[in-house]
Amino acid sequence: MTNTLGQNTIRQNILRPLLVLFLLLSVITGLLYPLLTTAVAKLVYPAQAEGSLILKDGKPAGSVLIGQNFADPAHFWGRPSATSPQPNNGVSSGGSNLGPLNPALVEAVKARVQALRDADPGNTTPVPVDLVTASASGLDPHISVAAADFQVKRVAAVRKLEVAQVQALVEQSTERPLLGLIGEAGVNVLRLNLALDSLKP
C-alpha cells in the first residue's frame, strides 16, 4: 500500500510539471511565436508577408512568385508546368522527373516547339529551351530574356503594336542580376503581361 501511494505521489510530481511545461511550450511555439514573426514580417516586408501579390484594379492578379498559365497568343507565355491537375498548381509543386532521353519528355518538347511555331509561323529563330521544358518546381514565374525576345514579334503582331514598343517593354521588365553578378537576368511573365495589357494599339 505504501509503495502504491509513493508511486502515485512520484507520478503526480513528475506528470504535473511535464504537463504544465508541454502546455506552456505549445502556447509559446504554436501561438505566440508565429504571431510575433507574422507581425514583424508584415511590418518589415508587408508585400512579401502577403504573398507578393500583384493587384489589378484593387484585386489580386497573381503572385510574382508563382507562374501563371498564359496560353493566348496576345500574351507572353511562361515556362511549361508539370504540376497536376492543372499547370502552376502550388499545392502539387514539382517537376515531371522525366530524364532527358525519356520518350515522353521528347514528345512533350516536340509538341511545345510545334505550338510555338504554329503561333508564330514566320519565326525561324531557335526556340529557347526554357519555353519547352518545365522547371523543377513547376511554378517558375520567370523566363529568360531570350525567351521573351523570341515572343516579341508574335505579341506585337497580335496586338497590332510596334515591335520596338513591345521590345522596350521587355527591356523595362527585365530583372538584372543582383549587383550585376549574382543570378541571371530574367523576365517576370505576370508583370510583363500586366504592363502589356496597359498598352494601347
C-alpha positions in Angstrom: 0.0 0.0 0.0 2.8 2.4 0.9 4.6 1.6 -2.3 1.5 2.3 -4.3 1.0 5.6 -2.6 4.6 6.5 -3.1 4.4 5.7 -6.8 1.2 7.8 -7.2 2.9 10.7 -5.5 6.0 10.4 -7.8 3.8 10.2 -10.8 1.9 13.3 -9.8 5.2 15.1 -9.0 6.6 14.2 -12.4 3.5 14.3 -14.6 2.2 17.7 -13.4 5.3 19.7 -14.3 5.6 17.8 -17.6 2.0 18.7 -18.5 2.5 22.3 -17.5 5.7 22.5 -19.5 4.0 20.9 -22.5 1.1 23.4 -22.4 3.5 26.3 -21.9 5.7 25.4 -24.8 2.7 24.7 -27.0 1.4 28.2 -26.4 4.8 29.8 -26.9 5.9 27.9 -30.1 2.4 27.2 -31.5 0.8 30.6 -30.9 2.9 33.4 -29.6 6.0 32.8 -31.8 4.0 32.6 -35.1 2.0 35.7 -34.2 5.2 37.6 -33.4 7.1 36.5 -36.6 4.0 37.3 -38.7 3.7 40.8 -37.1 7.4 41.5 -37.7 7.2 40.3 -41.3 4.1 42.5 -42.0 5.9 45.5 -40.5 9.3 45.0 -42.3 8.2 43.2 -45.5 4.5 43.9 -45.9 4.2 42.9 -49.6 6.2 39.6 -49.1 4.2 38.7 -46.0 1.0 38.9 -48.0 2.3 36.5 -50.7 4.0 39.1 -53.0 0.6 39.7 -54.7 0.2 42.0 -57.7 -3.1 43.9 -57.6 -5.0 44.9 -60.7 -8.0 47.3 -60.2 -7.7 46.5 -56.5 -8.0 42.8 -56.9 -5.2 40.2 -56.8 -4.0 39.3 -60.3 -1.5 36.8 -59.1 1.8 36.5 -57.2 5.2 37.4 -58.6 6.5 34.1 -57.1 4.2 31.7 -58.9 3.9 31.3 -62.7 0.6 31.5 -64.5 -0.7 29.7 -67.5 -0.9 32.3 -70.2 -2.0 30.5 -73.4 -3.4 33.1 -75.8 -1.0 34.5 -78.5 -1.6 38.1 -77.3 0.4 37.4 -74.1 3.9 36.3 -73.4 4.0 32.6 -72.4 5.9 31.3 -69.4 7.6 28.1 -68.8 5.6 24.9 -69.1 4.5 23.4 -65.8 4.4 19.7 -64.9 2.1 20.2 -61.9 -1.3 18.5 -61.7 -4.2 18.5 -62.0 -3.6 21.9 -63.7 -0.4 23.9 -64.6 1.2 26.1 -61.9 -0.6 24.4 -59.1 1.2 25.5 -55.9 -0.3 22.6 -53.9 1.5 20.0 -56.1 4.7 21.8 -56.8 7.3 19.6 -58.5 8.8 18.6 -61.8 8.0 15.7 -64.1 11.1 13.8 -63.1 11.5 12.7 -66.7 15.1 12.1 -67.8 16.4 13.8 -71.0 16.2 10.6 -73.0 12.7 9.7 -71.8 10.4 9.3 -74.9 7.5 11.1 -73.1 9.7 14.2 -72.5 11.0 14.2 -76.1 7.4 14.1 -77.4 6.3 16.8 -75.0 9.2 19.1 -76.1 8.3 18.4 -79.7 4.7 19.3 -79.1 5.7 22.5 -77.3 8.1 23.6 -80.1 5.3 22.9 -82.6 2.8 25.0 -80.6 5.3 27.9 -80.6 5.9 27.6 -84.4 2.2 27.4 -85.1 1.5 30.6 -83.0 4.3 32.4 -84.9 4.9 30.7 -88.3 7.3 33.4 -89.5 9.7 33.0 -86.6 12.5 30.7 -87.6 14.9 31.5 -84.8 15.9 28.7 -82.4 13.4 28.1 -79.6 14.8 28.9 -76.2 15.0 25.8 -74.0 13.1 27.3 -71.1 10.0 27.7 -73.3 9.7 24.0 -73.9 11.0 22.5 -70.6 9.4 22.7 -67.2 11.3 23.9 -64.1 12.0 21.6 -61.1 9.2 23.3 -59.1 6.7 23.7 -61.9 5.9 27.1 -60.7 8.7 29.3 -62.2 7.3 32.8 -62.7 10.3 33.9 -64.9 11.6 33.3 -68.4 14.9 34.2 -69.8 15.4 37.4 -71.8 15.9 35.2 -74.9 12.6 33.5 -74.3 10.9 36.9 -74.0 12.6 38.2 -77.1 11.5 35.1 -79.1 7.9 36.1 -78.5 8.1 39.9 -79.1 7.1 39.8 -82.8 4.2 37.5 -82.2 2.8 39.5 -79.4 3.3 42.8 -81.3 1.5 41.4 -84.4 -1.5 40.0 -82.5 -1.9 43.3 -80.5 -1.2 45.5 -83.5 1.7 47.2 -81.7 5.0 48.3 -82.9 7.7 45.7 -82.4 10.0 48.3 -80.9 7.3 49.3 -78.4 6.9 45.7 -77.2 10.7 45.2 -77.2 11.1 48.3 -75.0 8.6 46.9 -72.6 10.6 43.6 -72.3 13.7 45.6 -71.6 11.9 47.6 -68.9 10.6 44.4 -67.3 13.9 42.6 -67.3 15.2 41.9 -63.8 19.0 42.2 -63.7 21.4 40.0 -61.6 22.0 41.2 -58.1 25.0 43.5 -58.0 25.5 42.6 -61.7 27.0 39.3 -60.6 24.5 37.0 -58.7 22.0 35.1 -60.7 20.8 35.7 -64.3 18.7 38.3 -66.0 15.1 37.2 -66.3 11.6 38.5 -67.0 8.7 38.0 -64.7 5.9 36.9 -67.1 3.0 38.1 -65.0 4.5 41.6 -64.5 5.3 41.8 -68.2 1.8 40.8 -69.3 0.1 43.2 -66.9 2.3 46.0 -68.3 1.4 44.8 -71.8 -2.3 44.9 -71.1 -1.9 48.6 -70.2 -0.6 49.5 -73.7 -2.9 50.8 -76.4 -2.6 49.6 -80.0 
